[in-house]
Each structure stands twice: as C-alpha cells, then as structure tokens.
C-alpha cells in the first residue's frame, strides 16, 4: 500500500509518501506523482520519504527517474527522509522547510 499526500506552497510541490514503494505500488507513484509533475510543469519538487516503511530497488530507480525528469525540464528535485539505506545517497535536505532557503522564486 502506498499513500501519497501532495501540497503546493510558494511554487514548490511537496510530495509525502507513506507505506511501501515497490513493484505493487509503482503505478500509484507514476500516476499520482510523476504524471502530475510532467503535465503541470512544476519546477520544484520536495519528495519526503521519511514515512516509507520500505522501498524496493525498483522504487529507488523510479525516484532516480523522477530526479532525471526534473533535471531535464530545468527543475530542481529535493529529497528528504533518508532513513532507508538505499535512499541515503540521494538525500539533499535536512528537513522539508530547508527548501525555502535553497529556492528563490
């Protein structure tokens, strides 16, 4: 099970993931997160994974794909919540609110 909560504040999309990101939930991630970002042209995304119970290798690959998509559209991707070891190397925020120090809108 994967639950996705999104909040748009000051030009930044905050995406909070709860549950598991694996082969059975990747379609939810694609439909609710990646497609929304691609279709809306959002330039700044903060992905919060601190409430994920687990992430499969495929889930890590999808997060990396999202990061590449953001780079391709000249956007910026931020990741918070690297408690899961596979994601620690991708984390670039101490907490969600630090993004306001790094993004000038």
N, C-alpha and C positions, 0 to 999 in steps of 0.2 A: 504494500500500500504506500502511495506517495501522495502527500497533500502539498499544494502549492499556494502560498499566500503572496500577493503582489501589492505593492504600494508605490505610487508615483508621487515623488516630492521634489520640488525645485528642480525639475528637469532630469531627475535620476530615478530609475526603476529599481526598487528594492524587491528582490525575489527571495523568499524564505521557504526552504524545503524541509518537510517533516516526513519521517518514515524511512523507506528504503528506496534507493535509486539503483535499479538492477534491470535485467532483461524484461521482467514483467511490468515494469513501470516506466520504461524509457519513452513509450508512446505518450504518456501524460506529460513528461518533461518536454518532448518535442512540440506537442500541440499547445500546451499552456505557457511555455516559456520561449522556446526558440522561434516559433512561428509568430508570436506576438511581437517579439523584438524585431524580427525581419520585416514584418508587414507595417509596423508603426514607425520605423526609422528612429527608434530610441538610440541615443548616442552614449549614454552612461548606464551601466548595469552593475548592481551590487548583488552578488549571489551569496546568500547566507546558508551554509551547510551545517551550522552548529547543532541543529536538531535532527540531523540524519542519524539513523541507527546503523546503517551500513550503506556502502557504495561498492558496486561490483567494478571489475576492470572496464566493462562496457560503459558503466556510468561515468567513470573517470574520463574515458575517451569522449563521451558526449559533452562533458564540461569543457574539455580542451577544445572541442569543435566550436562550442559557443564562444570561447575566448578568441579563436581564429576568425570567426564571423565578425565579432566586434572590431577586431583589428582591420579587417577587410573593408568595413564600412566607416573607417576612421573614427570609431567609437572607442570607449575605454571600458575594460572589464575589471571588476574588483571582486576578490573572493575573501570572505570572512568565515572562520569556523573550521579550522583545520585539525579538529580532534581525530579525524580519520586519517591514518598514516598515509594513504595513497594521495591525499589532497594537500598535505602539509607543504609540499614544494610549490604549490600554486597560490598559497595564501599571500595576499599583499595588503591586508588591512588588519589592524588590531581590534577594531570594532566597527560597526556599520557607520557610525557618525563621523569617523575619521575621513570618510569620503568627502565631506564638505570642506575639509582642509586641502584636499588634493584636486578638486574640480572647481574651475572658475567658469561660471555660467553667465 
